[in-house]
Amino acid sequence: MAETRMGSKRQKSETTYNEEMVQVQPNWGGMDDNLLQHIFRFLPTKDLIHSVTLVCHNWKLACWEFLFWKDHETLDISSLRTLLGPRKPLLKGLKYVMKLDTKEGCCPVRIRNIIFSTPLDMKFYHLAFVAKRSPKLRKLVLPGACDITMDLISTIIKKNWGELEELSLGPLAHDCSDRFFQRISNCKNLTKLHIFGSPLSSTASRSHFILDENNASIIAEHLLQLRVFNIDGTKLHKFGVETLLSECKNLAELNLRHCRGVVDPPISFLILTPKMKLLQKILTVKIRSGTVKNCTKAWFTCSSADSSLCTAEELVNQLWTGDVVEIVRFKLQIFTKLNLF
């Protein structure tokens, strides 16, 4: 009888202990997402990938959101190469990132903005893979796209991203920049364009995009809805800037940052001198549009103390006055004027 009582007591105590264990067992998958996001900020990125994602399914999704989704529509793939390391193929990482298994549902439905804020050694097939899975893209940031020709990039944009509203990319090769602007003319909603160049001291900058009169006319003809144009680290011809301001009917803002405002020397100067001196100005300025009394479009510089409205020609003349910097190059490079820049 005693054994039966002792056995029943032992059984009851074990049952109570097990019930207590069940009650205090943490529910990792039920933690608040905001709390998880706060915890993830204190953990190294590699730990998030190799450890945190293995805790449970909800943690994996939350970690994915934290690493690659800046908001519910913006996919930032900038950190992907760091996570993969130099040996793992980039395409494998892109496939992993763009899986349909996310907290908000299907990726192609969500993606409106894609950011590649750091160079990833992107190839054509990488960008094509991403493009097929983001047909509703509105914003693309793609700096350092040196390994993909502009012809191929424009082909992808024309085929997959006709709804683009903002485009940032570079460096853009000068010899195909006119074709590039013509091909992306199907982006009827493109209102903001940002072109990156190379550092001013870089020799590669000689072959990159130049805002000359021809390119300015093509931009005005094919990018009819363009309202904001940002240009970083490229060369500008005086008449190119004037043409852009005069012919782009909807342009409201032109931002120039660390650009070279080139002053063309006369032909006689190019032929007679043993060394050629290119005159240039380093321009960093924000230009905005306004209207005068007769509803004519006019322009002013936000960085200038005198912000009075003026015509495109008057504004460009103001920008190209003052001190200039001389760049010395050898005479061997002066016979074809178009190859100077």
C-alpha positions in Angstrom: 0.0 0.0 0.0 2.9 2.3 0.9 4.6 1.5 -2.4 1.4 2.4 -4.3 1.2 5.7 -2.5 4.8 6.5 -3.0 4.5 5.5 -6.7 1.5 7.7 -7.2 3.2 10.6 -5.5 6.3 10.2 -7.7 4.1 10.0 -10.8 2.3 13.2 -9.8 5.5 15.0 -9.1 6.9 14.0 -12.5 3.7 15.1 -14.2 3.8 18.4 -12.5 7.5 18.9 -13.4 6.8 18.1 -17.0 3.9 20.5 -17.1 6.1 23.2 -15.7 8.8 22.5 -18.3 6.2 22.8 -21.1 5.0 26.1 -19.6 8.4 27.7 -19.3 9.7 26.5 -22.7 10.4 29.6 -24.8 8.4 30.1 -28.0 11.2 31.5 -30.3 8.9 31.7 -33.3 6.5 33.9 -31.4 8.9 36.8 -30.6 7.9 40.2 -31.7 9.5 41.2 -35.0 10.5 44.7 -33.8 12.3 43.0 -30.9 14.1 40.7 -33.2 15.2 43.6 -35.5 16.6 45.3 -32.4 18.6 42.2 -31.4 19.9 41.6 -34.9 21.6 45.1 -34.9 24.1 43.9 -32.3 25.1 40.7 -34.1 27.7 40.3 -36.8 26.3 39.7 -40.3 27.9 36.3 -40.7 26.4 35.2 -37.4 23.0 36.2 -38.7 23.4 34.1 -41.8 25.1 31.0 -40.3 23.5 30.8 -36.9 20.4 33.0 -36.5 18.7 31.7 -39.6 18.8 28.2 -38.2 16.9 28.9 -35.0 13.4 28.6 -36.5 11.5 29.5 -39.7 10.2 32.8 -38.3 13.7 33.9 -37.3 15.0 33.0 -40.7 12.4 35.2 -42.4 13.0 38.1 -39.9 16.7 37.8 -40.5 16.2 37.9 -44.2 14.1 41.1 -43.9 16.7 42.7 -41.7 19.6 42.0 -44.1 18.1 42.7 -47.5 14.8 44.5 -47.2 15.0 48.2 -46.3 11.3 48.6 -46.4 8.4 46.5 -47.7 9.3 47.4 -51.4 13.0 48.0 -51.4 15.5 45.1 -51.9 19.1 46.1 -51.0 21.6 43.5 -52.3 24.7 45.5 -51.5 25.9 43.2 -48.7 25.5 40.0 -50.7 29.1 39.7 -51.9 30.5 40.2 -48.4 28.2 37.4 -47.1 29.1 35.0 -49.9 32.9 35.6 -49.8 35.1 35.7 -52.9 34.7 32.0 -53.8 31.0 31.5 -53.9 29.2 32.4 -57.1 27.1 35.5 -57.1 24.2 33.9 -59.0 23.8 31.3 -56.2 23.4 34.2 -53.7 20.9 36.0 -55.9 18.8 32.9 -56.3 18.8 32.5 -52.5 17.9 36.2 -51.9 15.1 36.2 -54.4 13.3 33.1 -53.3 9.6 33.4 -52.9 9.8 32.4 -49.2 9.4 35.8 -47.5 7.2 37.2 -44.7 5.2 39.4 -47.0 4.7 36.8 -49.8 6.0 36.6 -53.3 9.1 38.6 -54.1 8.2 39.7 -57.6 5.0 41.3 -56.3 6.9 43.2 -53.6 10.0 44.4 -55.4 9.6 48.1 -56.5 13.2 49.3 -55.8 16.5 47.4 -56.1 19.8 48.9 -54.7 23.3 47.7 -55.6 25.1 50.4 -53.6 28.5 48.7 -53.8 30.1 47.0 -56.8 29.3 43.2 -56.9 31.2 42.2 -60.0 27.8 41.9 -61.8 27.6 40.2 -65.1 24.9 40.3 -67.7 23.3 37.1 -66.7 23.2 38.2 -63.1 21.2 41.4 -64.0 19.0 39.5 -66.4 18.2 37.0 -63.6 17.1 39.8 -61.3 15.2 41.6 -64.0 13.0 38.6 -64.8 12.0 38.5 -61.2 11.2 42.1 -60.7 8.9 43.2 -63.6 7.3 46.0 -61.7 10.5 47.8 -60.8 10.3 51.5 -60.3 13.8 52.4 -59.0 17.2 50.9 -59.9 20.5 51.9 -58.3 23.5 50.2 -60.1 26.8 51.9 -59.6 30.1 50.3 -60.7 28.5 48.4 -63.6 31.8 48.2 -65.5 31.5 44.5 -66.4 28.2 45.0 -68.3 28.1 47.0 -71.5 25.6 49.8 -71.6 24.0 48.2 -74.7 23.2 45.1 -72.7 21.9 47.1 -69.7 19.7 49.1 -72.0 18.4 45.9 -73.6 17.4 44.5 -70.1 15.7 47.8 -69.2 13.8 47.9 -72.5 12.6 44.3 -72.2 11.9 44.1 -68.4 11.7 47.4 -66.7 9.4 49.7 -68.7 7.9 51.1 -65.5 11.1 52.6 -64.2 10.7 56.0 -62.5 14.3 56.4 -61.1 17.5 55.2 -62.6 21.0 55.5 -61.2 24.0 53.9 -62.9 27.5 54.3 -64.2 30.1 54.7 -65.4 28.4 55.1 -68.8 30.7 54.7 -71.8 30.7 57.8 -74.1 30.8 55.9 -77.4 27.4 54.2 -76.7 25.7 56.7 -74.5 23.5 58.0 -77.3 22.2 54.5 -78.1 21.6 54.0 -74.4 19.3 57.0 -74.0 17.4 56.1 -77.2 16.8 52.5 -76.0 15.4 53.4 -72.6 12.9 55.8 -74.1 10.2 53.2 -73.5 10.4 54.1 -69.8 7.6 56.7 -70.1 7.6 57.3 -66.3 11.3 57.9 -66.0 11.5 61.3 -64.1 14.8 61.0 -62.3 18.2 60.0 -63.8 21.6 59.8 -62.1 24.8 59.2 -64.0 28.0 58.2 -62.2 31.4 58.9 -63.6 34.9 58.0 -62.6 37.1 60.0 -60.2 38.5 63.1 -61.9 42.1 61.8 -61.5 41.2 58.4 -63.1 42.5 57.8 -66.7 39.4 55.6 -67.3 37.3 58.8 -67.1 38.5 59.8 -70.6 36.2 57.2 -72.2 33.2 57.8 -70.1 30.0 59.8 -70.5 30.3 63.4 -71.6 27.4 65.8 -71.5 28.0 67.3 -74.9 25.6 69.0 -77.3 24.7 65.7 -79.1 24.0 63.7 -75.9 22.0 66.6 -74.4 19.8 66.7 -77.6 19.2 63.0 -77.5 18.2 63.1 -73.8 15.8 66.0 -74.5 14.3 64.1 -77.4 13.9 60.6 -75.9 13.5 61.2 -72.1 10.5 63.5 -72.3 9.4 63.1 -68.7 12.8 63.8 -67.1 12.5 66.2 -64.2 15.6 65.6 -62.1 19.0 64.9 -63.6 22.0 64.2 -61.3 25.5 64.0 -62.8 28.5 62.9 -60.8 32.2 63.0 -61.8 31.8 63.5 -65.6 32.8 66.0 -68.2 30.5 68.8 -69.3 30.7 70.8 -72.5 29.4 74.3 -72.2 26.9 74.0 -75.1 25.9 70.6 -73.8 24.6 72.1 -70.5 23.0 74.9 -72.4 21.2 72.5 -74.8 20.0 70.4 -71.9 18.5 73.3 -70.0 17.0 74.8 -73.2 15.5 71.6 -74.8 14.4 69.4 -71.8 10.9 70.8 -71.5 10.0 69.1 -68.1 13.5 69.4 -66.5 13.1 71.1 -63.1 16.5 70.4 -61.4 20.0 69.7 -62.6 22.6 68.7 -60.0 26.3 68.7 -60.9 28.8 67.2 -58.5 32.5 67.2 -59.0 32.1 67.6 -62.8 34.6 69.0 -65.2 33.3 72.0 -67.1 35.6 71.8 -70.2 36.4 74.9 -72.2 37.3 73.9 -75.8 40.5 75.6 -77.0 40.7 77.0 -80.5 41.9 74.7 -83.3 44.9 76.9 -84.0 46.0 76.5 -80.4 45.7 72.7 -80.7 47.9 72.6 -83.9 50.7 75.0 -83.0 51.5 74.1 -79.4 53.8 71.2 -78.5 51.7 70.5 -75.5 48.0 71.0 -75.2 46.4 72.7 -72.2 42.8 72.0 -71.6 40.9 74.6 -69.7 38.4 73.4 -67.2 36.4 74.3 -64.1 35.4 71.9 -61.3 31.6 72.4 -61.0 29.5 71.4 -58.0 26.2 73.2 -58.3 22.4 72.7 -58.0 20.4 74.3 -60.8 16.6 74.7 -60.6 14.0 76.1 -62.9 11.5 78.9 -62.5 9.3 81.1 -64.6 9.3 84.8 -65.4 6.4 87.1 -66.0 5.8 86.0 -69.6 5.7 82.3 -68.5 9.1 81.7 -70.1 11.2 79.0 -68.4 14.2 80.4 -66.6 17.0 79.0 -64.3 18.8 79.9 -61.1 21.6 78.3 -59.0 20.8 77.3 -55.4 24.4 77.7 -54.3 24.9 81.2 -55.6 24.3 84.3 -53.4 22.5 85.8 -56.4 19.6 83.5 -57.1 17.9 85.7 -59.7 16.3 84.0 -62.7 18.2 83.9 -66.0 18.1 82.2 -69.3 20.0 79.0 -70.0 22.7 80.8 -72.0 23.2 83.4 -69.3 23.4 80.8 -66.5 26.0 78.7 -68.5 28.1 81.8 -69.1 28.1 82.5 -65.4 29.2 78.9 -64.6 32.0 79.0 -67.1 33.5 82.3 -66.0 36.2 82.8 -63.3 39.3 80.7 -62.5 40.1 77.7 -64.6 42.5 74.8 -64.2 45.0 73.8 -66.8 45.5 70.1 -67.7 48.6 69.3 -69.7 48.5 66.4 -72.2 50.9 65.3 -75.0 50.5 66.5 -78.5 49.9 63.0 -79.8 46.4 63.1 -78.4 45.3 66.3 -80.1 44.8 65.4 -83.8 41.2 64.3 -83.4 39.3 66.7 -81.3 36.6 64.3 -80.4 39.2 62.0 -78.8 40.4 64.6 -76.3 37.8 63.9 -73.7 
